[in-house]
């Protein structure tokens, strides 16, 4: 089980103010000249920064502790180790073939 660092939810400036109800919470970089969030005042929501990044050893890992591989065809499924993610464009026949290979090789499929 991979334990990742906690990070805050990065919110847009003024998203919670009643007078700005039209503003969504989705992150947008503050660009204003006098913007307090851009300056980094304590009472404002946190901005994404390089310090919130995960350690290199666990970056990109699945919570199960495996590094998933995107599989687009049967050949890639043969070479995969650990865990696989099936591509969205994979058809029914090839999907079933890949699942059969994964079962034989005891590979975890993240999105069945």
Biopython code that builds the backbone (N, CA, C, O; Angstrom):
import numpy as np
from Bio.PDB.StructureBuilder import StructureBuilder

atoms = [
    (1, "UNK", "N", (0.837, -1.185, 0.000)),
    (1, "UNK", "CA", (0.000, 0.000, 0.000)),
    (1, "UNK", "C", (0.879, 1.243, 0.000)),
    (1, "UNK", "O", (1.735, 1.396, 0.871)),
    (2, "UNK", "N", (0.680, 2.116, -0.949)),
    (2, "UNK", "CA", (1.472, 3.341, -1.072)),
    (2, "UNK", "C", (0.789, 4.457, -0.297)),
    (2, "UNK", "O", (-0.396, 4.723, -0.499)),
    (3, "UNK", "N", (1.524, 5.103, 0.577)),
    (3, "UNK", "CA", (0.994, 6.221, 1.356)),
    (3, "UNK", "C", (1.546, 7.505, 0.759)),
    (3, "UNK", "O", (2.741, 7.779, 0.861)),
    (4, "UNK", "N", (0.674, 8.296, 0.134)),
    (4, "UNK", "CA", (1.099, 9.536, -0.493)),
    (4, "UNK", "C", (0.965, 10.707, 0.463)),
    (4, "UNK", "O", (0.200, 10.656, 1.426)),
    (5, "UNK", "N", (1.724, 11.770, 0.182)),
    (5, "UNK", "CA", (1.646, 12.984, 1.000)),
    (5, "UNK", "C", (0.285, 13.647, 0.826)),
    (5, "UNK", "O", (-0.318, 13.580, -0.245)),
    (6, "UNK", "N", (-0.185, 14.279, 1.876)),
    (6, "UNK", "CA", (-1.440, 15.013, 1.806)),
    (6, "UNK", "C", (-1.201, 16.359, 1.124)),
    (6, "UNK", "O", (-0.143, 16.967, 1.285)),
    (7, "UNK", "N", (-2.186, 16.812, 0.368)),
    (7, "UNK", "CA", (-2.100, 18.140, -0.223)),
    (7, "UNK", "C", (-3.464, 18.813, -0.122)),
    (7, "UNK", "O", (-4.491, 18.134, -0.127)),
    (8, "UNK", "N", (-3.484, 20.141, -0.031)),
    (8, "UNK", "CA", (-4.773, 20.822, 0.095)),
    (8, "UNK", "C", (-5.555, 20.795, -1.216)),
    (8, "UNK", "O", (-4.999, 20.521, -2.280)),
    (9, "UNK", "N", (-6.847, 21.082, -1.123)),
    (9, "UNK", "CA", (-7.636, 21.247, -2.342)),
    (9, "UNK", "C", (-7.382, 22.666, -2.834)),
    (9, "UNK", "O", (-7.655, 23.633, -2.122)),
    (10, "UNK", "N", (-6.873, 22.786, -4.020)),
    (10, "UNK", "CA", (-6.527, 24.092, -4.571)),
    (10, "UNK", "C", (-7.785, 24.744, -5.133)),
    (10, "UNK", "O", (-8.365, 24.265, -6.107)),
    (11, "UNK", "N", (-8.194, 25.833, -4.510)),
    (11, "UNK", "CA", (-9.452, 26.486, -4.863)),
    (11, "UNK", "C", (-9.187, 27.852, -5.485)),
    (11, "UNK", "O", (-8.177, 28.498, -5.206)),
    (12, "UNK", "N", (-10.103, 28.264, -6.318)),
    (12, "UNK", "CA", (-10.031, 29.551, -6.978)),
    (12, "UNK", "C", (-10.303, 30.683, -5.988)),
    (12, "UNK", "O", (-11.071, 30.508, -5.043)),
    (13, "UNK", "N", (-9.690, 31.821, -6.196)),
    (13, "UNK", "CA", (-9.889, 32.969, -5.328)),
    (13, "UNK", "C", (-11.347, 33.423, -5.390)),
    (13, "UNK", "O", (-11.932, 33.470, -6.472)),
    (14, "UNK", "N", (-11.937, 33.757, -4.245)),
    (14, "UNK", "CA", (-13.300, 34.277, -4.110)),
    (14, "UNK", "C", (-14.400, 33.281, -4.457)),
    (14, "UNK", "O", (-15.551, 33.691, -4.613)),
    (15, "UNK", "N", (-14.096, 31.995, -4.586)),
    (15, "UNK", "CA", (-15.140, 31.059, -5.005)),
    (15, "UNK", "C", (-16.224, 30.885, -3.931)),
    (15, "UNK", "O", (-17.356, 30.532, -4.260)),
    (16, "UNK", "N", (-15.895, 31.128, -2.651)),
    (16, "UNK", "CA", (-16.861, 30.886, -1.578)),
    (16, "UNK", "C", (-17.654, 32.133, -1.182)),
    (16, "UNK", "O", (-18.536, 32.052, -0.326)),
    (17, "UNK", "N", (-17.358, 33.271, -1.783)),
    (17, "UNK", "CA", (-18.062, 34.505, -1.414)),
    (17, "UNK", "C", (-19.446, 34.551, -2.049)),
    (17, "UNK", "O", (-19.587, 34.253, -3.235)),
    (18, "UNK", "N", (-20.464, 34.917, -1.283)),
    (18, "UNK", "CA", (-21.826, 34.942, -1.823)),
    (18, "UNK", "C", (-21.988, 35.897, -3.004)),
    (18, "UNK", "O", (-22.760, 35.627, -3.924)),
    (19, "UNK", "N", (-21.263, 37.008, -2.976)),
    (19, "UNK", "CA", (-21.388, 37.977, -4.070)),
    (19, "UNK", "C", (-20.742, 37.464, -5.357)),
    (19, "UNK", "O", (-20.973, 38.013, -6.434)),
    (20, "UNK", "N", (-19.931, 36.405, -5.239)),
    (20, "UNK", "CA", (-19.271, 35.830, -6.411)),
    (20, "UNK", "C", (-19.740, 34.398, -6.635)),
    (20, "UNK", "O", (-18.931, 33.521, -6.938)),
    (21, "UNK", "N", (-21.030, 34.158, -6.489)),
    (21, "UNK", "CA", (-21.574, 32.803, -6.590)),
    (21, "UNK", "C", (-21.383, 32.217, -7.984)),
    (21, "UNK", "O", (-21.457, 30.999, -8.149)),
    (22, "UNK", "N", (-21.142, 33.045, -8.979)),
    (22, "UNK", "CA", (-20.934, 32.557, -10.340)),
    (22, "UNK", "C", (-19.554, 31.934, -10.528)),
    (22, "UNK", "O", (-19.320, 31.231, -11.510)),
    (23, "UNK", "N", (-18.631, 32.190, -9.584)),
    (23, "UNK", "CA", (-17.264, 31.689, -9.694)),
    (23, "UNK", "C", (-17.215, 30.247, -9.198)),
    (23, "UNK", "O", (-17.634, 29.959, -8.078)),
    (24, "UNK", "N", (-16.703, 29.339, -10.034)),
    (24, "UNK", "CA", (-16.608, 27.930, -9.630)),
    (24, "UNK", "C", (-15.341, 27.703, -8.812)),
    (24, "UNK", "O", (-14.445, 28.547, -8.802)),
    (25, "UNK", "N", (-15.269, 26.570, -8.131)),
    (25, "UNK", "CA", (-14.127, 26.262, -7.255)),
    (25, "UNK", "C", (-12.924, 25.740, -8.032)),
    (25, "UNK", "O", (-11.840, 25.603, -7.464)),
    (26, "UNK", "N", (-13.095, 25.445, -9.328)),
    (26, "UNK", "CA", (-12.005, 24.867, -10.109)),
    (26, "UNK", "C", (-10.812, 25.824, -10.179)),
    (26, "UNK", "O", (-10.984, 27.034, -10.328)),
    (27, "UNK", "N", (-9.623, 25.277, -10.072)),
    (27, "UNK", "CA", (-8.409, 26.077, -9.963)),
    (27, "UNK", "C", (-8.131, 26.907, -11.216)),
    (27, "UNK", "O", (-8.160, 26.394, -12.335)),
    (28, "UNK", "N", (-7.866, 28.176, -11.010)),
    (28, "UNK", "CA", (-7.365, 29.075, -12.048)),
    (28, "UNK", "C", (-6.261, 29.906, -11.404)),
    (28, "UNK", "O", (-6.405, 30.367, -10.271)),
    (29, "UNK", "N", (-5.181, 30.092, -12.112)),
    (29, "UNK", "CA", (-4.042, 30.823, -11.571)),
    (29, "UNK", "C", (-4.391, 32.290, -11.375)),
    (29, "UNK", "O", (-4.926, 32.924, -12.284)),
    (30, "UNK", "N", (-4.094, 32.844, -10.188)),
    (30, "UNK", "CA", (-4.381, 34.261, -9.965)),
    (30, "UNK", "C", (-3.411, 35.142, -10.750)),
    (30, "UNK", "O", (-2.196, 34.989, -10.630)),
    (31, "UNK", "N", (-3.945, 36.064, -11.554)),
    (31, "UNK", "CA", (-3.094, 36.886, -12.414)),
    (31, "UNK", "C", (-3.186, 38.378, -12.111)),
    (31, "UNK", "O", (-2.510, 39.188, -12.746)),
    (32, "UNK", "N", (-4.010, 38.735, -11.155)),
    (32, "UNK", "CA", (-4.231, 40.155, -10.873)),
    (32, "UNK", "C", (-3.010, 40.845, -10.287)),
    (32, "UNK", "O", (-2.156, 40.211, -9.667)),
    (33, "UNK", "N", (-2.942, 42.141, -10.490)),
    (33, "UNK", "CA", (-1.816, 42.953, -10.016)),
    (33, "UNK", "C", (-1.733, 42.981, -8.501)),
    (33, "UNK", "O", (-0.643, 42.900, -7.935)),
    (34, "UNK", "N", (-2.883, 43.095, -7.840)),
    (34, "UNK", "CA", (-2.925, 43.187, -6.381)),
    (34, "UNK", "C", (-3.541, 41.949, -5.733)),
    (34, "UNK", "O", (-4.031, 42.027, -4.606)),
    (35, "UNK", "N", (-3.526, 40.821, -6.419)),
    (35, "UNK", "CA", (-4.194, 39.628, -5.910)),
    (35, "UNK", "C", (-3.478, 39.068, -4.690)),
    (35, "UNK", "O", (-2.270, 38.834, -4.725)),
    (36, "UNK", "N", (-4.225, 38.853, -3.614)),
    (36, "UNK", "CA", (-3.642, 38.396, -2.355)),
    (36, "UNK", "C", (-3.243, 36.923, -2.397)),
    (36, "UNK", "O", (-2.295, 36.506, -1.732)),
    (37, "UNK", "N", (-3.968, 36.151, -3.177)),
    (37, "UNK", "CA", (-3.619, 34.734, -3.307)),
    (37, "UNK", "C", (-2.295, 34.571, -4.050)),
    (37, "UNK", "O", (-1.497, 33.696, -3.717)),
    (38, "UNK", "N", (-2.067, 35.401, -5.040)),
    (38, "UNK", "CA", (-0.829, 35.373, -5.810)),
    (38, "UNK", "C", (0.371, 35.719, -4.927)),
    (38, "UNK", "O", (1.440, 35.123, -5.058)),
    (39, "UNK", "N", (0.182, 36.689, -4.026)),
    (39, "UNK", "CA", (1.237, 37.111, -3.109)),
    (39, "UNK", "C", (1.494, 36.030, -2.056)),
    (39, "UNK", "O", (2.620, 35.878, -1.583)),
    (40, "UNK", "N", (0.441, 35.274, -1.687)),
    (40, "UNK", "CA", (0.596, 34.186, -0.732)),
    (40, "UNK", "C", (0.178, 34.530, 0.671)),
    (40, "UNK", "O", (0.786, 34.053, 1.629)),
    (41, "UNK", "N", (-0.855, 35.353, 0.820)),
    (41, "UNK", "CA", (-1.368, 35.694, 2.149)),
    (41, "UNK", "C", (-1.952, 34.440, 2.815)),
    (41, "UNK", "O", (-2.480, 33.557, 2.139)),
    (42, "UNK", "N", (-1.850, 34.378, 4.133)),
    (42, "UNK", "CA", (-2.246, 33.173, 4.868)),
    (42, "UNK", "C", (-3.741, 32.881, 4.803)),
    (42, "UNK", "O", (-4.133, 31.714, 4.836)),
    (43, "UNK", "N", (-4.568, 33.885, 4.712)),
    (43, "UNK", "CA", (-6.020, 33.666, 4.749)),
    (43, "UNK", "C", (-6.595, 33.236, 3.402)),
    (43, "UNK", "O", (-7.789, 32.952, 3.313)),
    (44, "UNK", "N", (-5.785, 33.182, 2.365)),
    (44, "UNK", "CA", (-6.263, 32.805, 1.032)),
    (44, "UNK", "C", (-6.049, 31.308, 0.793)),
    (44, "UNK", "O", (-5.237, 30.690, 1.482)),
    (45, "UNK", "N", (-6.760, 30.716, -0.165)),
    (45, "UNK", "CA", (-6.531, 29.302, -0.488)),
    (45, "UNK", "C", (-5.111, 29.075, -1.006)),
    (45, "UNK", "O", (-4.489, 29.986, -1.552)),
    (46, "UNK", "N", (-4.611, 27.867, -0.831)),
    (46, "UNK", "CA", (-3.246, 27.528, -1.255)),
    (46, "UNK", "C", (-3.147, 27.471, -2.774)),
    (46, "UNK", "O", (-4.111, 27.126, -3.458)),
    (47, "UNK", "N", (-1.973, 27.813, -3.292)),
    (47, "UNK", "CA", (-1.687, 27.720, -4.726)),
    (47, "UNK", "C", (-0.842, 26.472, -4.985)),
    (47, "UNK", "O", (-0.017, 26.114, -4.145)),
    (48, "UNK", "N", (-1.026, 25.804, -6.123)),
    (48, "UNK", "CA", (-0.166, 24.668, -6.443)),
    (48, "UNK", "C", (1.288, 25.116, -6.529)),
    (48, "UNK", "O", (1.599, 26.159, -7.105)),
    (49, "UNK", "N", (2.171, 24.312, -5.946)),
    (49, "UNK", "CA", (3.598, 24.626, -5.961)),
    (49, "UNK", "C", (4.382, 23.327, -6.039)),
    (49, "UNK", "O", (3.842, 22.258, -5.755)),
    (50, "UNK", "N", (5.638, 23.409, -6.417)),
    (50, "UNK", "CA", (6.484, 22.236, -6.608)),
    (50, "UNK", "C", (6.662, 21.450, -5.304)),
    (50, "UNK", "O", (6.943, 20.252, -5.342)),
    (51, "UNK", "N", (6.503, 22.101, -4.170)),
    (51, "UNK", "CA", (6.671, 21.439, -2.880)),
    (51, "UNK", "C", (5.594, 20.417, -2.563)),
    (51, "UNK", "O", (5.786, 19.577, -1.685)),
    (52, "UNK", "N", (4.461, 20.469, -3.261)),
    (52, "UNK", "CA", (3.389, 19.511, -3.036)),
    (52, "UNK", "C", (3.592, 18.222, -3.825)),
    (52, "UNK", "O", (2.800, 17.290, -3.683)),
    (53, "UNK", "N", (4.628, 18.145, -4.647)),
    (53, "UNK", "CA", (4.854, 16.977, -5.481)),
    (53, "UNK", "C", (5.211, 15.760, -4.643)),
    (53, "UNK", "O", (5.799, 15.888, -3.569)),
    (54, "UNK", "N", (4.853, 14.574, -5.139)),
    (54, "UNK", "CA", (5.153, 13.327, -4.426)),
    (54, "UNK", "C", (6.621, 12.954, -4.603)),
    (54, "UNK", "O", (7.247, 13.391, -5.569)),
    (55, "UNK", "N", (7.193, 12.150, -3.687)),
    (55, "UNK", "CA", (8.566, 11.689, -3.873)),
    (55, "UNK", "C", (8.692, 10.892, -5.168)),
    (55, "UNK", "O", (7.739, 10.234, -5.585)),
    (56, "UNK", "N", (9.835, 10.945, -5.792)),
    (56, "UNK", "CA", (10.048, 10.306, -7.091)),
    (56, "UNK", "C", (9.803, 8.801, -7.030)),
    (56, "UNK", "O", (9.338, 8.211, -8.005)),
    (57, "UNK", "N", (10.111, 8.178, -5.898)),
    (57, "UNK", "CA", (9.973, 6.727, -5.775)),
    (57, "UNK", "C", (8.517, 6.259, -5.866)),
    (57, "UNK", "O", (8.259, 5.148, -6.328)),
    (58, "UNK", "N", (7.555, 7.097, -5.427)),
    (58, "UNK", "CA", (6.143, 6.684, -5.464)),
    (58, "UNK", "C", (5.308, 7.474, -6.459)),
    (58, "UNK", "O", (4.099, 7.261, -6.554)),
    (59, "UNK", "N", (5.933, 8.382, -7.201)),
    (59, "UNK", "CA", (5.183, 9.211, -8.151)),
    (59, "UNK", "C", (4.591, 8.358, -9.271)),
    (59, "UNK", "O", (5.303, 7.578, -9.903)),
    (60, "UNK", "N", (3.298, 8.507, -9.516)),
    (60, "UNK", "CA", (2.639, 7.775, -10.592)),
    (60, "UNK", "C", (2.197, 6.381, -10.203)),
    (60, "UNK", "O", (1.668, 5.651, -11.041)),
    (61, "UNK", "N", (2.400, 5.993, -8.955)),
    (61, "UNK", "CA", (2.020, 4.651, -8.517)),
    (61, "UNK", "C", (0.537, 4.576, -8.179)),
    (61, "UNK", "O", (-0.079, 5.563, -7.776)),
    (62, "UNK", "N", (-0.015, 3.396, -8.350)),
    (62, "UNK", "CA", (-1.386, 3.105, -7.945)),
    (62, "UNK", "C", (-1.388, 2.868, -6.442)),
    (62, "UNK", "O", (-0.385, 2.389, -5.911)),
    (63, "UNK", "N", (-2.475, 3.182, -5.728)),
    (63, "UNK", "CA", (-2.508, 2.954, -4.277)),
    (63, "UNK", "C", (-2.202, 1.511, -3.859)),
    (63, "UNK", "O", (-1.795, 1.274, -2.722)),
    (64, "UNK", "N", (-2.394, 0.542, -4.770)),
    (64, "UNK", "CA", (-2.086, -0.857, -4.448)),
    (64, "UNK", "C", (-0.583, -1.112, -4.368)),
    (64, "UNK", "O", (-0.164, -2.171, -3.899)),
    (65, "UNK", "N", (0.229, -0.164, -4.815)),
    (65, "UNK", "CA", (1.685, -0.309, -4.746)),
    (65, "UNK", "C", (2.324, -0.744, -6.048)),
    (65, "UNK", "O", (3.525, -1.012, -6.078)),
    (66, "UNK", "N", (1.557, -0.822, -7.129)),
    (66, "UNK", "CA", (2.092, -1.220, -8.429)),
    (66, "UNK", "C", (2.102, -0.029, -9.370)),
    (66, "UNK", "O", (1.340, 0.924, -9.207)),
    (67, "UNK", "N", (2.991, -0.106, -10.366)),
    (67, "UNK", "CA", (3.062, 0.943, -11.371)),
    (67, "UNK", "C", (2.245, 0.487, -12.588)),
    (67, "UNK", "O", (2.681, -0.412, -13.307)),
    (68, "UNK", "N", (1.075, 1.085, -12.835)),
    (68, "UNK", "CA", (0.218, 0.601, -13.920)),
    (68, "UNK", "C", (0.767, 0.924, -15.310)),
    (68, "UNK", "O", (1.454, 1.923, -15.520)),
    (69, "UNK", "N", (0.428, 0.023, -16.261)),
    (69, "UNK", "CA", (0.839, 0.171, -17.658)),
    (69, "UNK", "C", (-0.422, 0.235, -18.504)),
    (69, "UNK", "O", (-1.312, -0.601, -18.350)),
    (70, "UNK", "N", (-0.511, 1.220, -19.399)),
    (70, "UNK", "CA", (-1.654, 1.333, -20.301)),
    (70, "UNK", "C", (-1.505, 0.320, -21.428)),
    (70, "UNK", "O", (-0.483, 0.297, -22.113)),
    (71, "UNK", "N", (-2.518, -0.516, -21.621)),
    (71, "UNK", "CA", (-2.473, -1.589, -22.618)),
    (71, "UNK", "C", (-3.447, -1.269, -23.743)),
    (71, "UNK", "O", (-4.647, -1.107, -23.523)),
    (72, "UNK", "N", (-2.897, -1.180, -24.969)),
    (72, "UNK", "CA", (-3.714, -0.878, -26.145)),
    (72, "UNK", "C", (-3.917, -2.093, -27.046)),
    (72, "UNK", "O", (-4.823, -2.104, -27.879)),
    (73, "UNK", "N", (-3.070, -3.124, -26.881)),
    (73, "UNK", "CA", (-3.201, -4.320, -27.710)),
    (73, "UNK", "C", (-2.700, -5.557, -26.957)),
    (73, "UNK", "O", (-2.220, -5.450, -25.829)),
    (74, "UNK", "N", (-2.813, -6.714, -27.581)),
    (74, "UNK", "CA", (-2.472, -7.986, -26.944)),
    (74, "UNK", "C", (-0.973, -8.103, -26.691)),
    (74, "UNK", "O", (-0.557, -8.650, -25.669)),
    (75, "UNK", "N", (-0.162, -7.595, -27.611)),
    (75, "UNK", "CA", (1.299, -7.677, -27.460)),
    (75, "UNK", "C", (1.768, -6.926, -26.201)),
    (75, "UNK", "O", (2.646, -7.399, -25.479)),
    (76, "UNK", "N", (1.177, -5.766, -25.956)),
    (76, "UNK", "CA", (1.535, -5.002, -24.759)),
    (76, "UNK", "C", (1.105, -5.736, -23.492)),
    (76, "UNK", "O", (1.770, -5.631, -22.461)),
    (77, "UNK", "N", (0.003, -6.475, -23.560)),
    (77, "UNK", "CA", (-0.468, -7.251, -22.414)),
    (77, "UNK", "C", (0.491, -8.394, -22.097)),
    (77, "UNK", "O", (0.680, -8.746, -20.933)),
    (78, "UNK", "N", (1.094, -8.970, -23.129)),
    (78, "UNK", "CA", (2.065, -10.056, -22.939)),
    (78, "UNK", "C", (3.301, -9.573, -22.182)),
    (78, "UNK", "O", (3.859, -10.305, -21.365)),
    (79, "UNK", "N", (3.725, -8.336, -22.458)),
    (79, "UNK", "CA", (4.950, -7.797, -21.859)),
    (79, "UNK", "C", (4.728, -7.107, -20.516)),
    (79, "UNK", "O", (5.693, -6.740, -19.846)),
    (80, "UNK", "N", (3.469, -6.925, -20.115)),
    (80, "UNK", "CA", (3.150, -6.166, -18.904)),
    (80, "UNK", "C", (3.478, -6.949, -17.634)),
    (80, "UNK", "O", (3.439, -8.179, -17.598)),
    (81, "UNK", "N", (3.805, -6.173, -16.590)),
    (81, "UNK", "CA", (4.057, -6.750, -15.267)),
    (81, "UNK", "C", (3.323, -5.909, -14.236)),
    (81, "UNK", "O", (3.141, -4.707, -14.432)),
    (82, "UNK", "N", (2.903, -6.523, -13.145)),
    (82, "UNK", "CA", (2.294, -5.764, -12.044)),
    (82, "UNK", "C", (0.821, -5.487, -12.241)),
    (82, "UNK", "O", (-0.019, -6.293, -11.842)),
    (83, "UNK", "N", (0.493, -4.358, -12.852)),
    (83, "UNK", "CA", (-0.898, -3.961, -13.057)),
    (83, "UNK", "C", (-1.061, -3.327, -14.429)),
    (83, "UNK", "O", (-0.128, -2.721, -14.956)),
    (84, "UNK", "N", (-2.250, -3.468, -15.006)),
    (84, "UNK", "CA", (-2.511, -2.868, -16.316)),
    (84, "UNK", "C", (-3.809, -2.064, -16.271)),
    (84, "UNK", "O", (-4.710, -2.318, -15.471)),
    (85, "UNK", "N", (-3.859, -1.079, -17.173)),
    (85, "UNK", "CA", (-5.066, -0.297, -17.403)),
    (85, "UNK", "C", (-5.450, -0.523, -18.858)),
    (85, "UNK", "O", (-4.634, -0.326, -19.759)),
    (86, "UNK", "N", (-6.687, -0.936, -19.086)),
    (86, "UNK", "CA", (-7.149, -1.179, -20.454)),
    (86, "UNK", "C", (-7.495, 0.143, -21.122)),
    (86, "UNK", "O", (-8.178, 0.980, -20.531)),
    (87, "UNK", "N", (-7.023, 0.335, -22.359)),
    (87, "UNK", "CA", (-7.299, 1.562, -23.111)),
    (87, "UNK", "C", (-8.776, 1.629, -23.475)),
    (87, "UNK", "O", (-9.426, 0.598, -23.650)),
    (88, "UNK", "N", (-9.300, 2.838, -23.588)),
    (88, "UNK", "CA", (-10.717, 3.040, -23.889)),
    (88, "UNK", "C", (-11.071, 2.555, -25.287)),
    (88, "UNK", "O", (-12.195, 2.106, -25.516)),
    (89, "UNK", "N", (-10.139, 2.637, -26.219)),
    (89, "UNK", "CA", (-10.400, 2.239, -27.594)),
    (89, "UNK", "C", (-10.292, 0.752, -27.853)),
    (89, "UNK", "O", (-10.456, 0.314, -28.991)),
    (90, "UNK", "N", (-10.021, -0.035, -26.824)),
    (90, "UNK", "CA", (-9.888, -1.481, -26.963)),
    (90, "UNK", "C", (-11.266, -2.102, -27.154)),
    (90, "UNK", "O", (-12.167, -1.885, -26.343)),
    (91, "UNK", "N", (-11.431, -2.888, -28.248)),
    (91, "UNK", "CA", (-12.728, -3.491, -28.550)),
    (91, "UNK", "C", (-13.038, -4.681, -27.664)),
    (91, "UNK", "O", (-12.225, -5.087, -26.834)),
    (92, "UNK", "N", (-14.233, -5.236, -27.854)),
    (92, "UNK", "CA", (-14.714, -6.315, -26.986)),
    (92, "UNK", "C", (-13.873, -7.587, -27.111)),
    (92, "UNK", "O", (-13.510, -8.187, -26.100)),
    (93, "UNK", "N", (-13.562, -8.002, -28.342)),
    (93, "UNK", "CA", (-12.803, -9.240, -28.563)),
    (93, "UNK", "C", (-11.405, -9.147, -27.963)),
    (93, "UNK", "O", (-10.977, -10.036, -27.228)),
    (94, "UNK", "N", (-10.697, -8.065, -28.280)),
    (94, "UNK", "CA", (-9.328, -7.910, -27.779)),
    (94, "UNK", "C", (-9.313, -7.674, -26.275)),
    (94, "UNK", "O", (-8.385, -8.094, -25.584)),
    (95, "UNK", "N", (-10.351, -6.994, -25.766)),
    (95, "UNK", "CA", (-10.463, -6.769, -24.319)),
    (95, "UNK", "C", (-10.560, -8.104, -23.579)),
    (95, "UNK", "O", (-9.896, -8.316, -22.564)),
    (96, "UNK", "N", (-11.408, -9.009, -24.114)),
    (96, "UNK", "CA", (-11.556, -10.338, -23.512)),
    (96, "UNK", "C", (-10.258, -11.126, -23.594)),
    (96, "UNK", "O", (-9.912, -11.850, -22.660)),
    (97, "UNK", "N", (-9.527, -10.990, -24.717)),
    (97, "UNK", "CA", (-8.246, -11.679, -24.873)),
    (97, "UNK", "C", (-7.215, -11.158, -23.876)),
    (97, "UNK", "O", (-6.459, -11.933, -23.290)),
    (98, "UNK", "N", (-7.192, -9.849, -23.689)),
    (98, "UNK", "CA", (-6.258, -9.233, -22.746)),
    (98, "UNK", "C", (-6.590, -9.658, -21.321)),
    (98, "UNK", "O", (-5.685, -9.938, -20.535)),
    (99, "UNK", "N", (-7.873, -9.711, -20.977)),
    (99, "UNK", "CA", (-8.282, -10.152, -19.641)),
    (99, "UNK", "C", (-7.887, -11.605, -19.386)),
    (99, "UNK", "O", (-7.512, -11.971, -18.272)),
    (100, "UNK", "N", (-7.976, -12.428, -20.434)),
    (100, "UNK", "CA", (-7.586, -13.838, -20.324)),
    (100, "UNK", "C", (-6.076, -13.951, -20.060)),
    (100, "UNK", "O", (-5.646, -14.740, -19.218)),
    (101, "UNK", "N", (-5.284, -13.163, -20.781)),
    (101, "UNK", "CA", (-3.827, -13.148, -20.593)),
    (101, "UNK", "C", (-3.484, -12.673, -19.179)),
    (101, "UNK", "O", (-2.609, -13.231, -18.517)),
    (102, "UNK", "N", (-4.190, -11.631, -18.731)),
    (102, "UNK", "CA", (-3.941, -11.083, -17.396)),
    (102, "UNK", "C", (-4.239, -12.124, -16.311)),
    (102, "UNK", "O", (-3.531, -12.201, -15.307)),
    (103, "UNK", "N", (-5.279, -12.912, -16.517)),
    (103, "UNK", "CA", (-5.627, -13.948, -15.547)),
    (103, "UNK", "C", (-4.562, -15.040, -15.517)),
    (103, "UNK", "O", (-4.208, -15.538, -14.448)),
    (104, "UNK", "N", (-4.051, -15.414, -16.697)),
    (104, "UNK", "CA", (-3.006, -16.436, -16.789)),
    (104, "UNK", "C", (-1.703, -15.972, -16.122)),
    (104, "UNK", "O", (-1.048, -16.732, -15.408)),
    (105, "UNK", "N", (-1.346, -14.710, -16.372)),
    (105, "UNK", "CA", (-0.088, -14.166, -15.828)),
    (105, "UNK", "C", (-0.237, -13.601, -14.414)),
    (105, "UNK", "O", (0.728, -13.105, -13.833)),
    (106, "UNK", "N", (-1.466, -13.681, -13.859)),
    (106, "UNK", "CA", (-1.770, -13.168, -12.515)),
    (106, "UNK", "C", (-1.460, -11.668, -12.401)),
    (106, "UNK", "O", (-0.817, -11.216, -11.454)),
    (107, "UNK", "N", (-1.942, -10.913, -13.403)),
    (107, "UNK", "CA", (-1.749, -9.455, -13.449)),
    (107, "UNK", "C", (-3.058, -8.794, -13.029)),
    (107, "UNK", "O", (-4.138, -9.212, -13.447)),
    (108, "UNK", "N", (-2.951, -7.767, -12.207)),
    (108, "UNK", "CA", (-4.137, -7.033, -11.747)),
    (108, "UNK", "C", (-4.596, -6.062, -12.832)),
    (108, "UNK", "O", (-3.787, -5.312, -13.378)),
    (109, "UNK", "N", (-5.899, -6.073, -13.148)),
    (109, "UNK", "CA", (-6.482, -5.137, -14.102)),
    (109, "UNK", "C", (-7.222, -4.075, -13.299)),
    (109, "UNK", "O", (-8.168, -4.378, -12.572)),
    (110, "UNK", "N", (-6.785, -2.834, -13.438)),
    (110, "UNK", "CA", (-7.328, -1.748, -12.619)),
    (110, "UNK", "C", (-8.735, -1.337, -13.054)),
    (110, "UNK", "O", (-9.590, -1.075, -12.209)),
    (111, "UNK", "N", (-8.980, -1.278, -14.359)),
    (111, "UNK", "CA", (-10.312, -0.892, -14.856)),
    (111, "UNK", "C", (-10.887, -2.018, -15.726)),
    (111, "UNK", "O", (-10.627, -2.078, -16.928)),
    (112, "UNK", "N", (-11.651, -2.887, -15.118)),
    (112, "UNK", "CA", (-12.210, -4.029, -15.871)),
    (112, "UNK", "C", (-13.383, -3.609, -16.706)),
    (112, "UNK", "O", (-13.974, -4.435, -17.402)),
]
sb = StructureBuilder()
sb.init_structure("model")
sb.init_model(0)
sb.init_chain("A")
sb.init_seg("    ")
for serial, (resi, resn, name, xyz) in enumerate(atoms, 1):
    if name == "N":
        sb.init_residue(resn, " ", resi, " ")
    sb.init_atom(name, np.array(xyz, "f"), 0.0, 1.0, " ", f" {name:<3s}", serial, name[0])
structure = sb.get_structure()
